[in-house]
Amino acid sequence: MRILVLGGTGWLGSLLASEAVTRGHEVVCLARGESGHVPDGATLVHGDRSTVEGYGGLDGDFDALVDVTRFPLHTRTALEALGSRVPHWVFVSSCSVYADHGTPGADESADLLPALEGDEWSMEVYGEGKVACEQALVEALGADRVLLARAGLIAGPGDITDRTGYWPLRFAHPASDDGAVLVPNAPDLGTQLIDARDLAAWLVTCAEQRRAGTFNASGPVQLFPEYVETVRQTVGHIGPTVLVDQSWLEEQEVLPWSGDRSLPLWLPLPEYAGFMTRSSAAAEAHGLRTRPLAETVRDGLEWELRTGPGRARKAGLTPTDEVELLGRARP
């Protein structure tokens, strides 16, 4: 097949391109080239997707297209430039498109956020932007030409968001002298990840089979304490864990999920009881397979150590902050 990846130099896009090359496909990546290089065997075409003219370097038709954009403008320009040249589109959306995050086990029929209007985008309207992309594709191409993959939290080596690398790195190299790690006491919180390599493999398969439809794409659900224990065992942590309640973390102004002074993967309950407990049964029935969490943790830690664990991070507590908080939490 001749496959076009819109992107191909970032984390997931590069994995998609690499997977398609490995399977023997001709892979062309359209990108500005600012996030890195395309994988060996793929061809990079430079282009700025903010205008239709940015696709001018692409020649001929393609059998399938895979897109990871978050910007509705990019979806519209791609449709105008390529809508008649590609019979099948695979779009990587997000479970952030859903309006309700409090209902565990919800499937693809759950209500969506309103679509973002206009071109003014920010992370605060990430979900609304993905909804706008989804709707534009289906309206322009028809549902039988589009696969919408609503990905859950993507994990594994290469996680530039720093969310899924935080716990493996912290448990492998605790900040405190006695090896203690500060952990949210969240026995009822569900946790759900998908290794980026598994997601990429399934998306390329969907492109090969011209599969259409809407699918939540994530891994199995486990409780947060089970996730923490898997990480501890995988990296060999033997120090104590200091459990702190949600109310205490809020009093200490520790943020959930991501950002400065945060604890990744921790989410407040009950309003986020369904955020990482969505049903991926439909995707599993259509071939989605995920590797054991321990493998994702191990490989993610290796990548963290290789790329510089002391760098400024986009999520998590700094060692200094954690030591300070541990001092407050322990008698």
TORKOL-4160 file (C-alpha; in steps of 0.2 Angstrom, whole numbers, padded with zeros to 4 digits, m for minus):
331
<pt num="1" X="0000" Y="0000" Z="0000"/>
<pt num="2" X="0005" Y="0018" Z="m0002"/>
<pt num="3" X="0001" Y="0026" Z="0015"/>
<pt num="4" X="0002" Y="0044" Z="0020"/>
<pt num="5" X="0005" Y="0049" Z="0038"/>
<pt num="6" X="0001" Y="0067" Z="0042"/>
<pt num="7" X="0014" Y="0070" Z="0054"/>
<pt num="8" X="0027" Y="0056" Z="0056"/>
<pt num="9" X="0041" Y="0065" Z="0066"/>
<pt num="10" X="0033" Y="0065" Z="0083"/>
<pt num="11" X="0030" Y="0051" Z="0095"/>
<pt num="12" X="0015" Y="0042" Z="0089"/>
<pt num="13" X="0016" Y="0048" Z="0071"/>
<pt num="14" X="0034" Y="0041" Z="0070"/>
<pt num="15" X="0029" Y="0024" Z="0077"/>
<pt num="16" X="0015" Y="0023" Z="0064"/>
<pt num="17" X="0026" Y="0027" Z="0050"/>
<pt num="18" X="0039" Y="0014" Z="0057"/>
<pt num="19" X="0026" Y="0001" Z="0059"/>
<pt num="20" X="0020" Y="0003" Z="0041"/>
<pt num="21" X="0037" Y="0003" Z="0034"/>
<pt num="22" X="0041" Y="m0013" Z="0043"/>
<pt num="23" X="0026" Y="m0021" Z="0035"/>
<pt num="24" X="0033" Y="m0017" Z="0018"/>
<pt num="25" X="0022" Y="m0002" Z="0013"/>
<pt num="26" X="0027" Y="0014" Z="0004"/>
<pt num="27" X="0026" Y="0028" Z="0018"/>
<pt num="28" X="0026" Y="0046" Z="0015"/>
<pt num="29" X="0025" Y="0058" Z="0029"/>
<pt num="30" X="0019" Y="0076" Z="0028"/>
<pt num="31" X="0026" Y="0087" Z="0042"/>
<pt num="32" X="0035" Y="0103" Z="0045"/>
<pt num="33" X="0050" Y="0092" Z="0051"/>
<pt num="34" X="0052" Y="0102" Z="0068"/>
<pt num="35" X="0048" Y="0088" Z="0079"/>
<pt num="36" X="0062" Y="0076" Z="0073"/>
<pt num="37" X="0065" Y="0064" Z="0059"/>
<pt num="38" X="0055" Y="0052" Z="0050"/>
<pt num="39" X="0059" Y="0033" Z="0052"/>
<pt num="40" X="0071" Y="0025" Z="0040"/>
<pt num="41" X="0062" Y="0020" Z="0025"/>
<pt num="42" X="0049" Y="0033" Z="0025"/>
<pt num="43" X="0049" Y="0049" Z="0014"/>
<pt num="44" X="0047" Y="0066" Z="0022"/>
<pt num="45" X="0038" Y="0079" Z="0012"/>
<pt num="46" X="0039" Y="0096" Z="0021"/>
<pt num="47" X="0023" Y="0106" Z="0022"/>
<pt num="48" X="0013" Y="0118" Z="0034"/>
<pt num="49" X="m0005" Y="0111" Z="0036"/>
<pt num="50" X="m0012" Y="0128" Z="0040"/>
<pt num="51" X="m0015" Y="0131" Z="0022"/>
<pt num="52" X="m0021" Y="0120" Z="0007"/>
<pt num="53" X="m0005" Y="0125" Z="m0002"/>
<pt num="54" X="0005" Y="0116" Z="0012"/>
<pt num="55" X="0001" Y="0100" Z="0004"/>
<pt num="56" X="0008" Y="0105" Z="m0013"/>
<pt num="57" X="0023" Y="0094" Z="m0011"/>
<pt num="58" X="0013" Y="0078" Z="m0011"/>
<pt num="59" X="0011" Y="0069" Z="m0028"/>
<pt num="60" X="m0001" Y="0056" Z="m0034"/>
<pt num="61" X="m0014" Y="0046" Z="m0024"/>
<pt num="62" X="m0013" Y="0036" Z="m0008"/>
<pt num="63" X="m0022" Y="0020" Z="m0002"/>
<pt num="64" X="m0024" Y="0026" Z="0015"/>
<pt num="65" X="m0020" Y="0041" Z="0027"/>
<pt num="66" X="m0017" Y="0042" Z="0045"/>
<pt num="67" X="m0019" Y="0058" Z="0054"/>
<pt num="68" X="m0015" Y="0063" Z="0073"/>
<pt num="69" X="m0019" Y="0081" Z="0072"/>
<pt num="70" X="m0028" Y="0090" Z="0086"/>
<pt num="71" X="m0032" Y="0106" Z="0076"/>
<pt num="72" X="m0048" Y="0107" Z="0066"/>
<pt num="73" X="m0040" Y="0119" Z="0054"/>
<pt num="74" X="m0028" Y="0105" Z="0049"/>
<pt num="75" X="m0042" Y="0093" Z="0046"/>
<pt num="76" X="m0051" Y="0105" Z="0035"/>
<pt num="77" X="m0036" Y="0109" Z="0024"/>
<pt num="78" X="m0032" Y="0090" Z="0023"/>
<pt num="79" X="m0050" Y="0087" Z="0017"/>
<pt num="80" X="m0049" Y="0101" Z="0004"/>
<pt num="81" X="m0032" Y="0095" Z="m0003"/>
<pt num="82" X="m0033" Y="0076" Z="m0001"/>
<pt num="83" X="m0052" Y="0071" Z="0000"/>
<pt num="84" X="m0053" Y="0065" Z="m0018"/>
<pt num="85" X="m0035" Y="0057" Z="m0017"/>
<pt num="86" X="m0037" Y="0045" Z="m0002"/>
<pt num="87" X="m0051" Y="0032" Z="m0001"/>
<pt num="88" X="m0048" Y="0028" Z="0018"/>
<pt num="89" X="m0044" Y="0039" Z="0032"/>
<pt num="90" X="m0038" Y="0034" Z="0050"/>
<pt num="91" X="m0040" Y="0048" Z="0063"/>
<pt num="92" X="m0032" Y="0047" Z="0080"/>
<pt num="93" X="m0045" Y="0055" Z="0091"/>
<pt num="94" X="m0046" Y="0055" Z="0110"/>
<pt num="95" X="m0057" Y="0049" Z="0124"/>
<pt num="96" X="m0057" Y="0067" Z="0129"/>
<pt num="97" X="m0071" Y="0070" Z="0117"/>
<pt num="98" X="m0083" Y="0063" Z="0129"/>
<pt num="99" X="m0094" Y="0075" Z="0139"/>
<pt num="100" X="m0096" Y="0064" Z="0155"/>
<pt num="101" X="m0080" Y="0057" Z="0163"/>
<pt num="102" X="m0090" Y="0050" Z="0179"/>
<pt num="103" X="m0097" Y="0034" Z="0172"/>
<pt num="104" X="m0086" Y="0019" Z="0172"/>
<pt num="105" X="m0087" Y="0007" Z="0157"/>
<pt num="106" X="m0095" Y="0019" Z="0145"/>
<pt num="107" X="m0093" Y="0014" Z="0127"/>
<pt num="108" X="m0093" Y="0024" Z="0110"/>
<pt num="109" X="m0111" Y="0029" Z="0111"/>
<pt num="110" X="m0108" Y="0041" Z="0126"/>
<pt num="111" X="m0112" Y="0059" Z="0123"/>
<pt num="112" X="m0099" Y="0071" Z="0116"/>
<pt num="113" X="m0093" Y="0088" Z="0120"/>
<pt num="114" X="m0099" Y="0102" Z="0108"/>
<pt num="115" X="m0088" Y="0104" Z="0093"/>
<pt num="116" X="m0075" Y="0118" Z="0093"/>
<pt num="117" X="m0080" Y="0132" Z="0082"/>
<pt num="118" X="m0068" Y="0142" Z="0073"/>
<pt num="119" X="m0049" Y="0141" Z="0073"/>
<pt num="120" X="m0045" Y="0147" Z="0090"/>
<pt num="121" X="m0037" Y="0132" Z="0099"/>
<pt num="122" X="m0029" Y="0129" Z="0116"/>
<pt num="123" X="m0027" Y="0114" Z="0127"/>
<pt num="124" X="m0042" Y="0119" Z="0137"/>
<pt num="125" X="m0053" Y="0115" Z="0122"/>
<pt num="126" X="m0043" Y="0099" Z="0117"/>
<pt num="127" X="m0058" Y="0088" Z="0118"/>
<pt num="128" X="m0069" Y="0100" Z="0108"/>
<pt num="129" X="m0056" Y="0102" Z="0095"/>
<pt num="130" X="m0055" Y="0083" Z="0092"/>
<pt num="131" X="m0074" Y="0082" Z="0091"/>
<pt num="132" X="m0073" Y="0096" Z="0077"/>
<pt num="133" X="m0060" Y="0085" Z="0068"/>
<pt num="134" X="m0071" Y="0070" Z="0069"/>
<pt num="135" X="m0087" Y="0078" Z="0063"/>
<pt num="136" X="m0078" Y="0087" Z="0048"/>
<pt num="137" X="m0071" Y="0070" Z="0042"/>
<pt num="138" X="m0087" Y="0060" Z="0043"/>
<pt num="139" X="m0097" Y="0074" Z="0035"/>
<pt num="140" X="m0085" Y="0076" Z="0021"/>
<pt num="141" X="m0081" Y="0058" Z="0017"/>
<pt num="142" X="m0095" Y="0048" Z="0024"/>
<pt num="143" X="m0094" Y="0036" Z="0039"/>
<pt num="144" X="m0089" Y="0021" Z="0028"/>
<pt num="145" X="m0072" Y="0030" Z="0023"/>
<pt num="146" X="m0067" Y="0035" Z="0041"/>
<pt num="147" X="m0060" Y="0026" Z="0056"/>
<pt num="148" X="m0061" Y="0036" Z="0072"/>
<pt num="149" X="m0049" Y="0029" Z="0085"/>
<pt num="150" X="m0053" Y="0037" Z="0102"/>
<pt num="151" X="m0037" Y="0034" Z="0111"/>
<pt num="152" X="m0035" Y="0033" Z="0130"/>
<pt num="153" X="m0019" Y="0038" Z="0139"/>
<pt num="154" X="m0004" Y="0033" Z="0128"/>
<pt num="155" X="0010" Y="0026" Z="0137"/>
<pt num="156" X="0028" Y="0018" Z="0134"/>
<pt num="157" X="0045" Y="0024" Z="0128"/>
<pt num="158" X="0044" Y="0041" Z="0120"/>
<pt num="159" X="0031" Y="0048" Z="0131"/>
<pt num="160" X="0035" Y="0067" Z="0130"/>
<pt num="161" X="0020" Y="0072" Z="0141"/>
<pt num="162" X="0030" Y="0064" Z="0156"/>
<pt num="163" X="0014" Y="0057" Z="0163"/>
<pt num="164" X="0017" Y="0038" Z="0161"/>
<pt num="165" X="0035" Y="0039" Z="0164"/>
<pt num="166" X="0034" Y="0048" Z="0181"/>
<pt num="167" X="0030" Y="0033" Z="0192"/>
<pt num="168" X="0042" Y="0021" Z="0184"/>
<pt num="169" X="0056" Y="0034" Z="0186"/>
<pt num="170" X="0051" Y="0039" Z="0204"/>
<pt num="171" X="0050" Y="0021" Z="0210"/>
<pt num="172" X="0066" Y="0017" Z="0202"/>
<pt num="173" X="0075" Y="0032" Z="0209"/>
<pt num="174" X="0066" Y="0039" Z="0225"/>
<pt num="175" X="0069" Y="0057" Z="0230"/>
<pt num="176" X="0069" Y="0053" Z="0249"/>
<pt num="177" X="0084" Y="0045" Z="0258"/>
<pt num="178" X="0074" Y="0030" Z="0264"/>
<pt num="179" X="0066" Y="0026" Z="0247"/>
<pt num="180" X="0049" Y="0032" Z="0252"/>
<pt num="181" X="0037" Y="0038" Z="0238"/>
<pt num="182" X="0022" Y="0049" Z="0240"/>
<pt num="183" X="0007" Y="0040" Z="0233"/>
<pt num="184" X="m0012" Y="0045" Z="0232"/>
<pt num="185" X="m0023" Y="0034" Z="0242"/>
<pt num="186" X="m0035" Y="0030" Z="0228"/>
<pt num="187" X="m0042" Y="0012" Z="0230"/>
<pt num="188" X="m0057" Y="0015" Z="0219"/>
<pt num="189" X="m0048" Y="0025" Z="0205"/>
<pt num="190" X="m0047" Y="0015" Z="0189"/>
<pt num="191" X="m0032" Y="0016" Z="0178"/>
<pt num="192" X="m0031" Y="0013" Z="0159"/>
<pt num="193" X="m0016" Y="0014" Z="0147"/>
<pt num="194" X="m0012" Y="0009" Z="0130"/>
<pt num="195" X="0006" Y="0007" Z="0124"/>
<pt num="196" X="0010" Y="0018" Z="0109"/>
<pt num="197" X="0017" Y="0003" Z="0100"/>
<pt num="198" X="0001" Y="m0007" Z="0102"/>
<pt num="199" X="m0009" Y="0008" Z="0096"/>
<pt num="200" X="0002" Y="0011" Z="0081"/>
<pt num="201" X="0001" Y="m0007" Z="0076"/>
<pt num="202" X="m0018" Y="m0008" Z="0077"/>
<pt num="203" X="m0020" Y="0008" Z="0067"/>
<pt num="204" X="m0009" Y="0002" Z="0053"/>
<pt num="205" X="m0020" Y="m0014" Z="0053"/>
<pt num="206" X="m0035" Y="m0004" Z="0052"/>
<pt num="207" X="m0028" Y="0006" Z="0037"/>
<pt num="208" X="m0023" Y="m0010" Z="0028"/>
<pt num="209" X="m0041" Y="m0017" Z="0031"/>
<pt num="210" X="m0050" Y="m0001" Z="0027"/>
<pt num="211" X="m0059" Y="m0003" Z="0043"/>
<pt num="212" X="m0072" Y="0010" Z="0047"/>
<pt num="213" X="m0081" Y="0015" Z="0062"/>
<pt num="214" X="m0078" Y="0023" Z="0079"/>
<pt num="215" X="m0068" Y="0014" Z="0093"/>
<pt num="216" X="m0062" Y="0018" Z="0110"/>
<pt num="217" X="m0044" Y="0012" Z="0110"/>
<pt num="218" X="m0036" Y="0008" Z="0126"/>
<pt num="219" X="m0030" Y="m0006" Z="0137"/>
<pt num="220" X="m0037" Y="m0016" Z="0151"/>
<pt num="221" X="m0044" Y="m0007" Z="0167"/>
<pt num="222" X="m0035" Y="m0010" Z="0184"/>
<pt num="223" X="m0037" Y="m0001" Z="0200"/>
<pt num="224" X="m0024" Y="0013" Z="0204"/>
<pt num="225" X="m0016" Y="0003" Z="0218"/>
<pt num="226" X="m0014" Y="m0012" Z="0206"/>
<pt num="227" X="m0005" Y="m0001" Z="0194"/>
<pt num="228" X="0007" Y="0006" Z="0207"/>
<pt num="229" X="0011" Y="m0012" Z="0213"/>
<pt num="230" X="0015" Y="m0017" Z="0195"/>
<pt num="231" X="0027" Y="m0002" Z="0193"/>
<pt num="232" X="0035" Y="m0006" Z="0210"/>
<pt num="233" X="0038" Y="m0024" Z="0206"/>
<pt num="234" X="0044" Y="m0021" Z="0189"/>
<pt num="235" X="0057" Y="m0008" Z="0194"/>
<pt num="236" X="0062" Y="m0017" Z="0210"/>
<pt num="237" X="0056" Y="m0003" Z="0222"/>
<pt num="238" X="0058" Y="m0009" Z="0241"/>
<pt num="239" X="0055" Y="0007" Z="0250"/>
<pt num="240" X="0039" Y="0012" Z="0259"/>
<pt num="241" X="0025" Y="0020" Z="0250"/>
<pt num="242" X="0017" Y="0035" Z="0260"/>
<pt num="243" X="m0002" Y="0035" Z="0256"/>
<pt num="244" X="m0011" Y="0052" Z="0256"/>
<pt num="245" X="m0029" Y="0055" Z="0253"/>
<pt num="246" X="m0037" Y="0066" Z="0240"/>
<pt num="247" X="m0042" Y="0080" Z="0252"/>
<pt num="248" X="m0024" Y="0081" Z="0259"/>
<pt num="249" X="m0017" Y="0083" Z="0241"/>
<pt num="250" X="m0029" Y="0096" Z="0237"/>
<pt num="251" X="m0025" Y="0105" Z="0253"/>
<pt num="252" X="m0006" Y="0104" Z="0248"/>
<pt num="253" X="m0011" Y="0111" Z="0231"/>
<pt num="254" X="m0005" Y="0096" Z="0222"/>
<pt num="255" X="m0013" Y="0095" Z="0205"/>
<pt num="256" X="m0020" Y="0079" Z="0197"/>
<pt num="257" X="m0015" Y="0072" Z="0180"/>
<pt num="258" X="m0002" Y="0083" Z="0174"/>
<pt num="259" X="0007" Y="0100" Z="0175"/>
<pt num="260" X="0019" Y="0107" Z="0188"/>
<pt num="261" X="0017" Y="0100" Z="0206"/>
<pt num="262" X="0006" Y="0086" Z="0200"/>
<pt num="263" X="0004" Y="0067" Z="0202"/>
<pt num="264" X="0001" Y="0059" Z="0185"/>
<pt num="265" X="m0013" Y="0047" Z="0183"/>
<pt num="266" X="m0021" Y="0052" Z="0199"/>
<pt num="267" X="m0039" Y="0060" Z="0196"/>
<pt num="268" X="m0052" Y="0066" Z="0209"/>
<pt num="269" X="m0067" Y="0056" Z="0212"/>
<pt num="270" X="m0081" Y="0054" Z="0209"/>
<pt num="271" X="m0081" Y="0066" Z="0194"/>
<pt num="272" X="m0067" Y="0057" Z="0185"/>
<pt num="273" X="m0072" Y="0039" Z="0189"/>
<pt num="274" X="m0075" Y="0035" Z="0171"/>
<pt num="275" X="m0060" Y="0044" Z="0163"/>
<pt num="276" X="m0049" Y="0029" Z="0163"/>
<pt num="277" X="m0062" Y="0015" Z="0164"/>
<pt num="278" X="m0070" Y="0016" Z="0146"/>
<pt num="279" X="m0075" Y="0001" Z="0136"/>
<pt num="280" X="m0063" Y="m0004" Z="0122"/>
<pt num="281" X="m0073" Y="m0020" Z="0119"/>
<pt num="282" X="m0077" Y="m0015" Z="0101"/>
<pt num="283" X="m0059" Y="m0012" Z="0097"/>
<pt num="284" X="m0053" Y="m0028" Z="0105"/>
<pt num="285" X="m0066" Y="m0037" Z="0094"/>
<pt num="286" X="m0058" Y="m0029" Z="0079"/>
<pt num="287" X="m0040" Y="m0035" Z="0083"/>
<pt num="288" X="m0034" Y="m0023" Z="0096"/>
<pt num="289" X="m0021" Y="m0032" Z="0107"/>
<pt num="290" X="m0011" Y="m0024" Z="0121"/>
<pt num="291" X="0005" Y="m0030" Z="0129"/>
<pt num="292" X="0008" Y="m0033" Z="0148"/>
<pt num="293" X="0009" Y="m0017" Z="0158"/>
<pt num="294" X="0026" Y="m0023" Z="0165"/>
<pt num="295" X="0033" Y="m0022" Z="0148"/>
<pt num="296" X="0027" Y="m0005" Z="0145"/>
<pt num="297" X="0034" Y="0001" Z="0162"/>
<pt num="298" X="0051" Y="m0007" Z="0159"/>
<pt num="299" X="0053" Y="0000" Z="0142"/>
<pt num="300" X="0047" Y="0017" Z="0147"/>
<pt num="301" X="0059" Y="0018" Z="0161"/>
<pt num="302" X="0073" Y="0013" Z="0150"/>
<pt num="303" X="0068" Y="0027" Z="0138"/>
<pt num="304" X="0067" Y="0040" Z="0153"/>
<pt num="305" X="0085" Y="0035" Z="0159"/>
<pt num="306" X="0092" Y="0036" Z="0142"/>
<pt num="307" X="0084" Y="0053" Z="0138"/>
<pt num="308" X="0089" Y="0062" Z="0154"/>
<pt num="309" X="0079" Y="0060" Z="0170"/>
<pt num="310" X="0084" Y="0076" Z="0177"/>
<pt num="311" X="0076" Y="0087" Z="0164"/>
<pt num="312" X="0062" Y="0099" Z="0167"/>
<pt num="313" X="0046" Y="0089" Z="0166"/>
<pt num="314" X="0029" Y="0093" Z="0161"/>
<pt num="315" X="0020" Y="0082" Z="0174"/>
<pt num="316" X="0025" Y="0076" Z="0192"/>
<pt num="317" X="0033" Y="0082" Z="0208"/>
<pt num="318" X="0051" Y="0088" Z="0208"/>
<pt num="319" X="0062" Y="0078" Z="0220"/>
<pt num="320" X="0062" Y="0094" Z="0231"/>
<pt num="321" X="0043" Y="0095" Z="0231"/>
<pt num="322" X="0041" Y="0077" Z="0235"/>
<pt num="323" X="0053" Y="0077" Z="0250"/>
<pt num="324" X="0044" Y="0092" Z="0257"/>
<pt num="325" X="0027" Y="0084" Z="0255"/>
<pt num="326" X="0034" Y="0068" Z="0263"/>
<pt num="327" X="0039" Y="0078" Z="0278"/>
<pt num="328" X="0022" Y="0085" Z="0280"/>
<pt num="329" X="0013" Y="0068" Z="0277"/>
<pt num="330" X="0023" Y="0058" Z="0289"/>
<pt num="331" X="0022" Y="0060" Z="0308"/>
